[in-house]
Amino acid sequence: MKKVLYLSIVLFATFTAKVSAQEAGSFPLGEKAKNANHTGDVWLSELSHVDKVFNNQITVATFAPNAKLNWHTHPGGQILLITEGIGYYQEKGKPVQVVREGDVVKCSPEVPHWHGSTPKDSFAYIGITMDSPKGRTKWLQAVTDEEYKSIPAPVANAGNAQQTLIDLSKKKWAWMADRKTDSLNALFHEKAVFVHMGATMTKEQELNTIKSGGIHYKKADIHDVSVNIIGNTAILLNRITLLAVVGGNEVTNPFTVTEVYKKEDNSWKLASMSFTRLLTR
C-alpha cells in the first residue's frame, strides 16, 4: 500500500511540474520543434492562424540558450515582440543586434535574417507573421558556428545597469556626508580625478579632505539624474543642491556634478567627479 501511495505522489509531482513548466509564462510553452530549420532547443505555441478575417499568424517561440534559427525570409514580413530574455537579430549585410524583453523588431518582407538566443540566455517572443500571396517563410542556409561564436557577448541590461549606477551614486553622497572613507576608498578608482571649482585632486587628496573635514558634504538634494553607458564606461549627471561646510563655513550651492564610472572586474569604479556651479538655484 505504501509503495502504491509513494508512486502516486511521485507521478502527481511529475505531472504538476510539467504543467507548471508549460504554464510558466503568459502563454503555453508549446511543443518542442523538430530541428529542421534551427539548431538547439526551440518550443512553438501557435496562438492564432490566418483565416478569412485576420491576415496574420501569431506564434510564441521560446529558445533555450544556444539556440538559433537558420537564415530565412518572410514574403509578407514579420513583427517580433520580445517577451523574455536576451537574444540576437541580424539582417543580411548588417551587424548583429542584441534584443531584450520589451523590444519590438520589424522584419521587412523578403529581407534575409535570422534570430535566436545568446549562448547563456533563454529568449522568447511573440511572432506576428503577415500572410502573402508569395507564400510562407522561405528557409535558407544555417548560421554557422563560426558566425555565432564570433558575436561579442552582450553587456548587462542597460536599464538595470543605469539603476545600479544611480543607486551607487546616491550611496556615495551618503558616504561622503558620513565621512565613510573606507567605503569611498573601495568605490574610487586608483587613478580617479576630482575637480572642485577649478582645483583638481587625486583620490588620496580627496579622501584626506573628506576625512579631515576640509570639505564636509553634509547633504546633497538630488533633483535630476541621467546616465549614459558607453561600453564599460558610464557618464552620470547629477543636478543637486549641496549643503557643505568649507573652511568652517556652511554654504549652499546648486551644482551639476559629472561622474564618470569605469567597470572593472564586474564592478563600477568612480574614475572622475567634477562640480560645475549653476548660476540659478
N, C-alpha and C positions, 0 to 999 in steps of 0.2 A: 504494500500500500504506500509506504514511504517513497519507494522508487518511482511509483506512478505519479505521486504528488510532486516529487522533485522534477521529473521530466516535464510535467505540465507547466511548472513555474519557469523552467528554462525556455520552453517553447514560447510561452507568453512573453517573456522578456525579450527574446529574439525578435518576435513579431512586432512588439512595441517599438524596439529600437529601429527596425526597418521603416515602420510608419513614421516615426519621428524624423528620420533622415529624409524621407520623401516629402514631408510637410514642413521642413525647416524654414523655408523662405515663404514669400507671399504666394508662390505658385508651386505645384508639384515638381519634383526633380525630373521626372520623366524617365524614359528608357535610355539605357546606355547605347550609343550609336555604334554601328559596325565601322571599323577603321578603313572605310573605302576612300574617303576624301579628307582624312585628317590623320594626325599622329597623336598618341596619348589618349587619355580618357575624356570623353565628351558625352553629356547627357542631354537629350532633347525632349521638350514637352510642347506639343502642338496645342496652342490655345484657340486659334481661330483659322479657318480655311477660307480661301476665295469662294465667293458664291455670287448669286445674281445681284446682290445689293452691295456687298463690300469687296472692293477690288484689291485686297491685300491678304497676306498670310502672316499670322503672328505666332512666333515661336520663342520659347525660353531655352537658351543654350547655357549650360553650365560646364566649365572646363576645370579639370584637375590641374595642379601645377604641371608645367612642362607639356602642355597640350596645344596644338595649333592646327588650324585649317589649312588646306592647300590653297594656292593662288586660285582665284575664281572671279567671275563677273556676274552681275545681275542685270539682265536686259532691261528691267523696269526700275532698277535702283533699290536701295535698302536703307533703313534707318536703324541704328543700334542705340538702345537706351541702356547704359551700363548700370547694373543694379548691385554689383558686388565685386570686391577685389581690385586687382591691378592687372592690366593686360596690354597687348600690343595691337596696333593697327598700322598697316602700311599699304600705300598705293604704289603701283609700278613707277619707278623712277624718282620716288620721293623718300625722304628719311622716315624711319620708324617713329610712330607717335606712341607715347605712353598714355593710356587711358585709364581712368579711375571711376569708381562709383559716383554717379551723378552726371557723368559726361554724356553728351549726345554726339554720335558720329553719323554723318551722311555719306553713304556710299553711292556715288553717282552712277547712272546707267552705263554699262559697257566698260567701266574702268577696272582693270585687273587689280586685285588687292587681296590681302589675307589678314586674319586676326586670330588671336589666341592668348593664352595666359603667359605669365613670365615663368621662369624655371622654379620660382619659390612661392608664387602666389596663385590661389584659385581665382576664378574670373567668371562672371556671369552677365548676361544681357538679355533684354527682350529685343528680338529682331523683327522688324516690320518690313516685309518684302512685297514690293509692288508687282502685281501681275502685268504681263506684257505679251502682246501677240508674237513677239520674237522668241518666246519660250521661257523656260525656267533657268535656274542657276547653271552656268557653264563652268565645269571644273577643269583646272589647268594643272600644271606641274606642282609637285610638293615643294614646300620650303625646306631647303637643305639644312642639315645640322650645322654646317659651317656658317650659313647666313644667320641662323637663330642664335648660335653661341657667340657670335661677334657683336650682338646688340649689348650696349653698356647697361649694367644693372640700373634700374630706375631708382632715383633718390626717394627719400621718405616723402610721404604725403605732404604736399606743400601746406595744406590747411593746418594739419597737425603741427608741422614744424613752426609755422608762424605763431600759433598759440603758445607753443613751448617757449619761443623766444620772448613773447610778450610777458608770459608768466615769469621767466627768468629775469627780465629787465625790472619787473615790479619787485621781485625779491631783492635785487641788487640795491634799489633805493632804500628798502627796509634795512638791509645790512649796513649801508652807509650811514643811515640815521642812528643805528645802534652801535656803530663802530665795530662791527664784527669782521675784523681784518683777516681772520683765518678763512672765513667763507669767501671773502673778496679775493684773497690770495689764490684760492683754488679756481675762482672764476676768471681772473685776469690772465691774459696771455703773457708769457715771459717777455715778449717784445712790445707789449702794449704801450700806447702813447695817449696822454691825456692833455687836452687843450682847454685852458681856462682864460677866457678873455685875452688871448694873445700869449699867455705864459704856457709853456709846454713842460710836462712832467713825465718821467718814466714810471713804470709800475712800482718800483721801490719808493720813489718820491711820493707818489700818490698815496700809497699805503701808510707811509710815515706821517704824511699831512693829516690823514684821517685819524690815525691812532693818537697823534699829539693834540688834536683839536684845532690845528691851524685853520682847517675848514671843517665845520660841523654841518653836514647836510641834515638839518633837523626834520624837514618834511617836504616831500615832493608831491604836489597835487597834479595828477596826470589828467590832461584834457583830451588829447588825441594821440593815437599811436598808429604807425604804419610800418609794415615790414616788407622788404623786397629781398627775395632769396635768389642769389646767382651762384649756382653750383654749390660749393662748400662755404660760400661767403654770404652773410646776411647784413643788410643795412636797415637799422631800426631808427625811426624818427619819433621822438617824444616831444610834444608841446606841453610844457609844465609851468607851474608857478612854484618856485623854490624858496622855501624859508631856510636860511642858513645863517650861521654865525661865522663871520670872517674877521680875524684880528680882534675878537672880543665884542664886535658889533653885530647885532641881529639885523639882517636885511632880507627883503622880499623882492624877487625879480622874476619876470617871465622869460623863459628860455625856450629855444628849440635845441634839443640835445640830440646829436647824431652819434649813434652807437654802431660800431662795426664788429660783427662776430665772425669767428672762423671756426669751422667744425673740424676737430681733430680727435681721432680715436673714438668716434661716435658721440662726442660731447662738444657743446658750444663754448668757446672761449672769447671773452671780450678783448678785442685787439685795439680798439680805438674808441675814445669818448671825447667829444668836443661840445662846448657850450657856446651858443650864439644868443646874445641878449636881444630880446624883442623890444621895439620902441613903444608898443602899446601893451597894456595889461589885459 
